Amino acid sequence: MFNARVLDIRSRDEIKGEMRKVGSTSAGIKIMSRKADQRLIKLENVGTKEANIIKQEMLSAGGDAVTHKGTLDHSVGESDLILLGTIHQYEKLIYKLKIQPFTCKDIAAQVEEVLENYDKRDFMLKFPKKEIALDRTLVMGVLNVTPDSFSDGGEFFDAEVAIAHGVDMAEQGADIIDVGGESTRPRSDPVSPEEELKRVRPVVEGLLQKVDVPISIDTRRPIVAKEIIELGAQMVNDVSGLRDPEMVSTVANLNVPVVVMHMLGTPKTMQEKPEYKDVMGEIIGYLRDQIENVVKGGIQKENIIVDPGIGFGKTIDHNLEIIRRLGEMRSLGLPILVGASRKSFIGKILDSEVVDRLEGSLATLVSSVLNGANIARVHDVGESVRAVKIADSIISGKLLGDD
C-alpha cells in the first residue's frame, strides 16, 4: 500500500541519507542532493536594476524571487528580495550574476558566501593554552562578582564564595567560566574600571590555581580585559560588541577568542521601548558590519564568536523570534553564543521569579541548541550540561562519541 509523507530534513547529510535508503547511486546522490537542498535567502536594499536581473536569472535557473511590487516599473529605487531555490539553482544564479553589470558581481559574492557559511560546522576555539573543537555545544558558566546582578543578587560577591562556585561549575562540566565584575542588567549604572578590577582580579587568580577550564572575562573595558587576560584568562566577552576602538586593538594584541554581542543602546537605556523593523535582519546586519570593522582593526576572524544579545534591547517577542530563527545567524559563518538563562522574558512567560526559572531556562537552552547555538551561557551548569547532551545527540542522531 502506498505511503506518502513530507520529509522534515535539516541538513545535506540527512538528504543524502534518505537518498541512500531509496537505493540511489553515489553519483546520483551527489547530483540530486544539490537539487533537493532548498534555501530561502533574503537580500536587503538591492537596487531596482539589479533586483530585476536577479529575478530573471533566478527564474531561468528554475527558482524564483519575491520583490517589491514597484520593482518592475521602477517606481521604487531599491527592493528587498527573497530568493527561493536549491543549491543547484543558486550555483547557476551566482555564475550568471558574476558576468552581469552594476553591483551584481558583489551580490553574487555575498550569496555565495552566506551559502558556504550556513553549512560551516568545523569551528575551533583557539585559546592560548588549549584548543576546543565545537563538534558539540559548549557550556559557559556565569560567575557574577557583583552586588547587584539580576540573576543572583550578589550571592557570589565575596571572592572566596565566588571561587568555590567556579570550582563547582568546573566539576559539573562547564567548558568555560565567564567572570564579570559589572552588572549589565537593564537600567544598571556602570562601575569604574578600578572597581571592576578589584572585584574580578582575586576571583580569576583563585580560579586559575584550582581549575583547568578556560576563564573568560566579561567586560566592556580594554584596561580590564588586558589585565585579566595577562593574568591568565583566555577569552573576552564584550556585551557592547567591541564598539570601543581601544578594545578592538587590545583584543587584537591579546589574540584570544572574543564574543561580539548585539545590544541596542547601553545597559542603562536598552530596555526603553526597543523597536526593530526586522529584528533578525538588523542584528545580523550589525554583526556583519562589526565583524568587518574589528577584522580591519587586527582581530583574527577565527577568534570571533557572535551573540544576538538576548534581553539586551529586546522585548519578549524579539527574544522568542531570535531563538526561533537563530539559524539565520549561521549566515555569518562564525560560532554562535546564546545567553538566555534566567532572563526576564522567561519570568514573564512563566510568571516566576529569578530563582524559579530553571525549567524555562532549559527550554530556551535546548531550543537554541537545536536552532544552531554552539555555546550556551548559563547559570545552572549541571542541569544545562545534561540538557545539552540530549540536544546534541538529537542533532547528530547518535550518542556523542559513539562512532
Rosetta blueprint (number, residue, H / E / L):
1 M L
2 F L
3 N L
4 A L
5 R L
6 V L
7 L L
8 D L
9 I L
10 R L
11 S L
12 R H
13 D H
14 E H
15 I H
16 K H
17 G H
18 E H
19 M H
20 R H
21 K H
22 V H
23 G L
24 S L
25 T L
26 S H
27 A H
28 G H
29 I H
30 K H
31 I H
32 M H
33 S H
34 R H
35 K H
36 A H
37 D L
38 Q E
39 R E
40 L E
41 I E
42 K E
43 L E
44 E E
45 N E
46 V E
47 G E
48 T H
49 K H
50 E H
51 A H
52 N H
53 I H
54 I H
55 K H
56 Q H
57 E H
58 M H
59 L H
60 S H
61 A L
62 G L
63 G L
64 D E
65 A E
66 V E
67 T L
68 H L
69 K L
70 G L
71 T L
72 L L
73 D L
74 H L
75 S L
76 V L
77 G L
78 E E
79 S E
80 D E
81 L E
82 I E
83 L E
84 L E
85 G E
86 T E
87 I H
88 H H
89 Q H
90 Y H
91 E H
92 K H
93 L H
94 I H
95 Y H
96 K H
97 L H
98 K L
99 I L
100 Q L
101 P L
102 F L
103 T L
104 C H
105 K H
106 D H
107 I H
108 A H
109 A H
110 Q H
111 V H
112 E H
113 E H
114 V H
115 L H
116 E H
117 N H
118 Y H
119 D L
120 K L
121 R L
122 D L
123 F L
124 M E
125 L E
126 K E
127 F L
128 P L
129 K L
130 K L
131 E E
132 I E
133 A E
134 L L
135 D L
136 R L
137 T L
138 L E
139 V E
140 M E
141 G E
142 V E
143 L E
144 N E
145 V L
146 T L
147 P L
148 D L
149 S L
150 F L
151 S L
152 D L
153 G L
154 G L
155 E L
156 F L
157 F L
158 D L
159 A H
160 E H
161 V H
162 A H
163 I H
164 A H
165 H H
166 G H
167 V H
168 D H
169 M H
170 A H
171 E H
172 Q L
173 G L
174 A L
175 D L
176 I E
177 I E
178 D E
179 V E
180 G E
181 G L
182 E L
183 S L
184 T L
185 R L
186 P L
187 R L
188 S L
189 D L
190 P L
191 V L
192 S L
193 P H
194 E H
195 E H
196 E H
197 L H
198 K H
199 R H
200 V H
201 R H
202 P H
203 V H
204 V H
205 E H
206 G H
207 L H
208 L H
209 Q H
210 K H
211 V L
212 D L
213 V L
214 P L
215 I E
216 S E
217 I E
218 D E
219 T L
220 R L
221 R L
222 P H
223 I H
224 V H
225 A H
226 K H
227 E H
228 I H
229 I H
230 E H
231 L H
232 G L
233 A L
234 Q L
235 M E
236 V E
237 N E
238 D E
239 V L
240 S L
241 G L
242 L L
243 R L
244 D L
245 P H
246 E H
247 M H
248 V H
249 S H
250 T H
251 V H
252 A H
253 N H
254 L H
255 N L
256 V L
257 P L
258 V E
259 V E
260 V E
261 M E
262 H L
263 M L
264 L L
265 G L
266 T L
267 P L
268 K L
269 T L
270 M L
271 Q L
272 E L
273 K L
274 P L
275 E L
276 Y L
277 K L
278 D L
279 V H
280 M H
281 G H
282 E H
283 I H
284 I H
285 G H
286 Y H
287 L H
288 R H
289 D H
290 Q H
291 I H
292 E H
293 N H
294 V H
295 V H
296 K H
297 G L
298 G L
299 I L
300 Q L
301 K H
302 E H
303 N H
304 I E
305 I E
306 V E
307 D E
308 P L
309 G L
310 I L
311 G L
312 F L
313 G L
314 K L
315 T L
316 I H
317 D H
318 H H
319 N H
320 L H
321 E H
322 I H
323 I H
324 R H
325 R L
326 L H
327 G H
328 E H
329 M H
330 R H
331 S H
332 L H
333 G L
334 L L
335 P L
336 I E
337 L E
338 V E
339 G L
340 A L
341 S L
342 R L
343 K L
344 S H
345 F H
346 I H
347 G H
348 K H
349 I H
350 L H
351 D L
352 S L
353 E L
354 V H
355 V H
356 D H
357 R L
358 L H
359 E H
360 G H
361 S H
362 L H
363 A H
364 T H
365 L H
366 V H
367 S H
368 S H
369 V H
370 L H
371 N L
372 G L
373 A L
374 N L
375 I E
376 A E
377 R E
378 V E
379 H L
380 D L
381 V H
382 G H
383 E H
384 S H
385 V H
386 R H
387 A H
388 V H
389 K H
390 I H
391 A H
392 D H
393 S H
394 I H
395 I H
396 S H
397 G L
398 K L
399 L L
400 L L
401 G L
402 D L
403 D L
